[in-house]
Amino acid sequence: MTEKIVGIIGGMGPEATVDLMQRIIDLTPALDDMDHIRCVVDNNPKVPSRIKAIIEGDGEDPGPCMADMAKRLEAFGADFLVIACNTAHYYYDAVQQAVRIPVINLIDLVAGHIKEIFPEQDKIGILASPAVAMTKLYTRRFESLGIKDIWPDPEYQDRLFTVIKGVKKKEDIALLWPAYKSVCENLLHKGVQTAVIACTELSIINGTLPIKTVDAADILAKEIIRKAKDSKDLLSKTL
C-alpha cells in the first residue's frame, strides 16, 4: 500500500503548525524514519488576519490566500489537505472548492468524535477565540448532533482571548497559565464536564487543567495518521 501525503495549510499561527507536526511525529507508530508520515507544509504567517476579518470586520478576506495555498500543496503532490487552525475553518468552503483532493473538516471531525466518546453528555464546553464563537462553527455542528456548546462568561472569554494573543506574542506560558486555568474553572461552575480545546494556540499550553479536555489538535493529528496510513482503528484506539 502506498501511503498518502498530507498537505498542511499552516501559519495560523506558525508555532501552532509546528506543534501539529510534532503531534503527528509523536503519535505515529514508527521504528525508523520510513515509518513516518510525509507532510507537505505551507507554514505561511502572511495569511490575512482572521481576527481583523471576522472580529474587527475590516480586514482582508483570508479565503483567497488559503485557496491559493491549497492549490500549491495539491500541485506539489498532496493527496489530502488539513487546515491547522480552528478559526480558519470559516473559510473551509473556499479551500475545498479550489482543489480536487479532499480537505479534512476539523470541526466535523471533532464534533463527531465528541458525540461518539461522550454520548451521554448534552453540553460541551468550548475553549476558543471569540471568532469561533462569532462564526458559530462549533455551535451549528454540535446543535445538529443534539449537543449544546457552552462558552465562558464574557469576562472569562476576554481573559481567554488575552491568553491566545499572549501565545502568539511568545509570552511566558507560566504567566498565562493562571488566567487559562480560571477560564476552565468558570466552565466547571457552569456545569460543564468536558471542554474542547478548539484553538491551536491553546494546544501549545501544557499542564493539568481543572476540567476534562479533548484537544482538537490531537484529534486532527490522529486523523492525519489514520488517513495517510489507511488505518481505520487508529483514532478510536488512541483517544
Number of C-alpha atoms within 10 A of each C-alpha: 5 7 15 20 22 24 26 25 25 25 20 25 19 17 19 24 26 17 19 22 19 13 17 22 16 12 16 19 13 12 8 7 7 8 13 19 21 15 17 18 20 18 20 17 13 12 21 18 17 21 15 15 15 20 16 11 11 10 14 15 17 20 20 16 16 25 21 15 23 30 17 15 22 21 11 12 13 22 20 22 26 24 25 29 23 24 26 21 21 19 17 20 13 18 24 19 13 16 19 12 15 14 21 19 17 23 22 14 14 23 21 14 16 20 17 11 11 12 12 9 15 15 19 24 26 25 26 23 25 19 21 22 17 12 15 14 18 23 19 15 18 23 14 11 14 14 21 18 21 18 22 23 13 10 10 19 20 15 17 25 18 16 24 23 14 16 21 16 9 10 12 10 15 11 11 18 15 11 16 23 16 17 24 26 17 19 24 18 11 14 12 22 15 21 23 21 20 26 22 27 26 23 17 18 16 10 9 9 14 14 18 14 19 19 18 23 30 22 19 24 23 22 23 26 26 17 19 20 19 15 11 12 9 18 19 13 8 10 12
